[in-house]
Amino acid sequence: TSRSEYRLVLRSDNADQRLTPIGRECGLIDDERWGMFTDKMRGVEDELERLKSTRVKSDSEVVQAILNAGAGGAKKPSRQSFTLEELLRRPEVDTATLDRFGLGGGLTRWDAEAVEVKVKYEGFIKRQEGQVAKVAGKMNKKIPEGIDYGAITTLRMEAREKLAKMTPRTVGQASRIGGVTPADISSL
C-alpha cells in the first residue's frame, strides 16, 4: 500500500472486507468461512449503529475524563450529551477508553480496531471512495489515436516516453503502465 494512491481504502485491516466477497464469487470461500465473515460484518455494523445511537451525558465520568485528557485540559462541555461515536472520533479516545468505562461493545481487538478506524476516518474514507468512483468512471475513456504525448507539458518526461512507446487506447490502459502516475493520468 505504500505506493497506492488510495491508502485509506486499501488498508490491511479491511482486506477481508474487500476481498472475501470477491473470493466467494470465485468459489474460493466455503460456507463456513462465509458464515464467519458475515457474522463479523454484522457485529461491526451493529457496533457502529450502537455507537451512533448511544448517548452519554456531559457530566458523566467518561465525558469528564475525555475532556480532561483532551488538548487544553478540562473544558465545559458544549452540549448536554454526546454519542459514543462523537467521543470515539476524538483523537485522545480509542475503543479501550470506552471499554475502561464499561461502554465497549465486546468486540474482538481486530473488530474493535476496524470500528475505530471507520469512525475516526469516515470523512476521509468517503472522500477517497468518491475519488475512486470518479477515476473508475474515466477508465474507459478513449485516448485519441496519434496523440503527441511529448506536447503534453503537464506529463512527466518518463510518462511521455512510456505512453508514446505503449500507445494505450484508453485511460485505464494508460493507468496500468509502470512509471505512469495518477497525476499523469489526471493530465490526460
N, C-alpha and C positions, 0 to 999 in steps of 0.2 A: 504493500500500500504506500510505501514511501514515494513512489513515482506516480501514484494515482492522482488524478485531478480531483477525484471525488472521494476524499478520505473519510468524510463523515458518514457517507452512505456505505462505503466498503470497509467496514471495521471487522476485526476478528471476532468481537463479541456478538455480532449479528450474522455471522456466516451461516449458522444453521437456519436462521430465519429466511435468508436469501436463497440458500441452496437446497434445503430439504424438499420444498415443493417441486423444484426442478428435478431432483433425484427421484421423487415419487412419480412424476410424469414419465420419466425414462424407465421406470420399473426397477430402480435400484434401491428403493426404500420399502421394506416389508411392512406388513400391517402392525406388527409390534412396535417398530421404530416410529412409524407414523402416529400411532396412538400416543407414544411418549411425547412426540413433538407437539401434537395438538393439545395435549394436557398442559404442557409447558406454556404454550402460547395463550391458552385460555387463562392460566394463572397470572401471566404477565398482564394481560388485558384487564382481568378482574382487579389486579392491584392498581393499575393506572386509574381505573374507574373509582376505586376506593380512595385513592389519594385526591382525586378531584372533588369527591363528594363529602369527605370527612373534614369537618371544621373544628378548630380549637380556638378557645377564647384567648384574647390578647393578654389577659392577666394569668394565664396558665403557666405552670412551671416550665414547660417545654419552650413556649414562646419567649419567656423572660430569659431563659438560658441561651437561646439562639440570638436574641437581640444583644445580650451581654457579650457574646462571642464575636459578634459582627464588627465590622470596621467602625471605629469610633466609640466602641463600648455601648453601655446601656442607653437606650432612647425610649421615648414614649411611643408606643405603637400607633401607627397612623390610622388604624381602624379597630373595630371591636373583635374581629375574628379573622383567621387565616385558614385556607385549606392546607392540607398536608402537602399537596403539590406545590403550592406557593412557597411553603417553607423549604421543601426539598430543592427547589430551584435556586435557593441562595447558595453562594459559594462555600460558606462555612458549615453547611449541613450536608450530611450524607445519610444513607439508609441506616447506618449504625447509630447515628444520632437519634433517629426515630425509634429504633429498637431499644435504646437505653431508657427511653421514656415510656416504653410499653405501647408504642404506636406503630411498630413494624408490622409487615404483612405476613411474616412467617415463611418467606421465600428462601430458596437456597441462595448461597452467596452469589452464584453466577446469575440467577434470575433477578435478584435484587440489584445487581450491577447493571443489568440490561434495562431495568426500570429506571434506575437513577440516570443513566446516560440519556434515555429517551426524554425524561423530564427536563434535565438540565440543558440539553442541546436541541430541544424540539424546534425552536425557531430557526436555528442554523440548518438543521436537517431538512426542514420543509423547504427552505430557500434552495438548498442544494438539489433536492428532488425536483424542484421546478426547473432548475438549470439543466439537469439531466434530461428531463422530458423535452425541454426546448431544443437541446442539441440532438436528441434522438429524432425529433421531427425533421431535422435538416439533413440527416444521414443519407437519405435517398435523393437529395437534390443533385441534379446533373451538373457537371463541370463542362463548360463549352469545349468542344474539340479545338485543338490548335491554340489553346490559351498560352500566352507567353508568361510563364511564371517569373522569369527574370525581370519583367516590367512591374511586378507587384512588389513595391518597395517595402511594404509592411511585413513581408515574409523574411524570415532569417535566410541567410545565404545557403545553409545546409538544406533547409526545407525547399528552397527554389531548385537546387540541384537534384534532390531526390524526387520531387514531384515531376520535374521535367524528364527525368530518366524513366520513372514508373508510369507516367501518364494515366492516373486514375480517372475513371469515368464519373464517379460520384464522390461527394464529400465524405461519405462513410468509408469508401476505399482509401481515400487520402488520409483519413484519421488513423488508419491501421498501418501506415508506413512508418517504419522506425526512423526516428530523427525528425519527425513532423510533430510539433507540439500542439496542444489545444489552442494556444494563442495563434499559431499559424493557421489552424482550421478556421478560427474566427475571421482571419484576414481574407480567407477565400470568399 
